[in-house]
Amino acid sequence: MPSPKPRRRSATNSPRGSRVGRAASDASAAQPAAKPAGRTPGKSQLSADTWQTITRSAAETERLGRVTGLALRGGEILALYGELGSGKTAFVRGLAVGLGAPSRAVSSPTFVLVHEYPGRLRLVHADFYRIEQESDLRHLGLPDYQDSLTVLAIEWAEKAGAELPQDRIEIRLGHVTATSRSIVMQATGPSARACLTRIATPAKTARNPASAARRERPRR
């Protein structure tokens, strides 16, 4: 009587097949993860001493100034840098609103050098565009404006040189397009660093208030 033929094991049930399946699975797992896409232009970024973003209009730049003003507690020095038309005065207009002063009162004080605006805190707005040398600033008495009830905002701060306090927030504005501006804030001391953290947290929504309003809208 003929002996029965041995059964053939399918590849999927064989130990070898299992090893092949495991090897393929291991190889798939070993594949490097896909690199994340680059940052979307305009998305804000915060490091220990620096915060940066892009505003897409003068209104957004002014709104960022307002958010900054709301975060200030007095005694802060804001040093603004940027070429003509980069949005420094628009930022200060918003800053005034955040400090409780009317924005329409703010203009570039090119000929007067210093303007003062009362509000929740006094805003001292200086413009050093026409300053030719650092010694010209000594008669202004900048230290007299550095108190706990005052915010000092200086346009063309690079002309102040050593007259600038060491602990300050530097705000650099630059052209990206005809309407967009890059804005980089950098803290140069411990008080400025704490202030920058207060500014950056709410400022993330300053560029898109509509989306913030949707998030805050109560559910029905």
C-alpha positions in Angstrom: 0.0 0.0 0.0 1.6 3.3 -1.0 2.6 5.6 1.8 0.8 9.0 2.0 2.7 12.0 0.5 4.0 14.4 3.0 2.1 17.7 3.2 3.8 20.8 2.1 3.8 23.8 4.4 2.9 27.1 2.9 5.5 29.8 3.0 3.3 31.9 5.3 3.2 29.1 7.9 6.8 28.1 7.7 9.4 29.3 10.2 11.4 30.7 7.3 8.4 32.6 6.1 7.9 34.0 9.5 11.5 35.1 9.6 11.0 36.8 6.2 7.9 38.5 7.5 9.6 39.7 10.6 12.7 40.9 8.7 10.5 42.9 6.3 8.6 44.4 9.3 11.9 45.2 11.1 13.3 46.8 7.9 10.1 48.9 7.6 10.4 50.0 11.2 14.0 50.9 10.7 13.2 53.3 7.9 14.0 56.9 9.0 11.0 59.0 9.9 10.0 61.6 7.3 11.4 65.0 8.0 8.8 67.6 9.2 7.8 70.2 6.7 9.5 73.6 7.0 7.9 76.3 9.2 5.1 78.2 7.7 6.1 81.8 7.0 4.6 84.0 9.6 4.5 81.4 12.4 6.0 82.9 15.6 9.0 81.3 17.2 10.3 81.8 20.8 13.7 80.9 22.2 15.1 81.9 25.6 16.0 85.4 24.6 14.4 85.9 21.2 10.9 85.9 19.7 10.1 86.5 16.0 7.2 86.6 13.7 5.9 88.1 10.4 3.1 90.6 10.2 1.2 90.8 6.9 0.0 94.4 7.2 0.4 97.7 9.0 -2.7 96.8 11.0 -1.1 93.6 12.2 2.1 95.4 13.2 0.0 97.9 15.1 -2.0 95.0 16.8 1.3 93.4 17.8 2.3 96.7 19.4 -1.0 96.8 21.3 -0.4 93.3 22.7 3.1 94.3 23.7 1.8 97.4 25.5 -0.7 95.2 27.5 2.1 93.0 28.7 4.3 95.9 30.0 4.4 96.7 33.7 6.5 99.9 33.7 10.2 100.5 33.6 10.7 98.7 30.2 13.0 100.1 27.5 12.1 99.2 23.9 14.8 99.9 21.3 13.4 99.8 17.8 15.5 99.3 14.7 14.6 99.3 11.1 14.8 101.4 7.9 12.3 104.0 6.9 8.9 102.6 6.3 9.5 99.3 8.2 6.7 99.9 10.7 8.4 101.3 13.8 5.8 104.1 14.3 2.9 101.8 13.5 4.2 99.5 16.2 4.4 102.4 18.7 0.9 103.5 17.8 -0.3 100.1 18.9 1.9 100.2 21.9 0.2 103.4 23.0 -3.2 101.8 22.8 -2.0 98.9 25.0 -0.8 101.4 27.5 -4.1 103.3 27.6 -3.2 106.2 25.4 -5.0 107.2 22.1 -3.2 105.9 19.1 -4.2 108.9 16.9 -2.0 111.1 19.1 1.2 109.1 18.1 3.3 110.4 15.2 6.9 110.1 14.5 8.5 112.8 16.7 11.4 113.5 14.2 11.7 117.2 14.9 10.8 117.2 18.6 12.9 114.1 19.4 10.7 113.1 22.4 6.9 113.0 22.9 5.1 111.9 26.0 1.7 110.2 26.2 -0.2 109.6 29.5 -2.0 106.4 30.0 -2.0 103.4 32.3 1.7 103.9 32.1 3.4 107.0 30.7 4.8 106.3 27.2 7.9 108.2 26.2 8.4 108.0 22.5 11.8 109.1 21.2 13.0 109.3 17.6 16.7 109.6 17.0 16.6 109.8 13.2 18.2 113.2 13.0 20.8 112.6 15.8 24.2 112.8 14.2 26.4 111.7 17.1 25.9 110.1 20.5 26.9 113.2 22.4 23.8 115.0 21.1 21.7 112.8 23.3 23.2 113.8 26.6 21.0 116.9 26.9 17.9 114.8 26.6 18.4 113.1 29.9 17.3 109.6 29.0 17.9 108.3 32.5 15.2 110.6 33.8 12.6 108.6 31.8 13.7 105.3 33.3 11.3 104.7 36.2 8.7 102.1 37.2 5.8 104.2 35.8 7.2 104.8 32.4 7.8 102.8 29.2 10.5 104.3 26.9 10.3 103.4 23.2 13.2 104.6 21.1 13.1 104.6 17.2 16.5 104.5 15.5 18.0 103.2 18.7 21.3 102.3 17.0 22.1 106.0 17.2 21.9 105.9 21.0 25.0 103.7 21.4 26.2 103.4 25.0 23.4 105.6 26.2 21.0 102.7 25.9 20.4 100.8 29.1 21.9 97.3 29.2 18.6 95.6 30.2 16.2 96.3 27.2 14.1 94.7 24.5 15.5 95.2 21.0 12.8 95.2 18.3 14.1 94.8 14.7 11.6 95.4 11.9 12.4 94.5 8.3 10.7 94.5 4.9 9.6 91.1 3.6 7.2 92.3 0.9 5.5 95.6 0.2 3.1 95.0 3.1 4.7 92.2 5.2 7.3 92.8 7.9 9.6 90.5 9.8 9.7 91.4 13.5 12.4 90.1 15.9 12.3 90.9 19.6 15.4 90.1 21.6 15.9 90.5 25.4 19.3 91.7 26.6 18.8 91.3 30.3 16.8 89.4 33.0 14.0 91.9 33.3 13.6 92.1 29.5 13.7 88.3 29.3 10.7 88.0 31.7 8.9 90.7 29.8 9.5 89.0 26.5 7.9 85.9 27.8 4.8 87.9 28.8 4.7 89.5 25.3 5.2 86.3 23.3 2.4 84.2 24.8 -0.6 86.4 23.9 1.1 87.7 20.7 0.8 84.3 19.1 -2.9 85.2 18.4 -2.3 88.8 17.6 -1.8 88.1 13.9 -5.1 86.3 13.6 -7.7 87.7 16.1 -10.6 86.0 14.2 -9.3 82.5 15.0 -8.7 83.5 18.6 -12.3 84.8 18.9 -13.6 81.5 17.5 -11.6 79.6 20.2 -13.0 81.8 22.9 -16.6 81.7 21.7 -18.7 79.7 24.3 -20.2 76.5 23.0 -24.0 76.3 22.8 
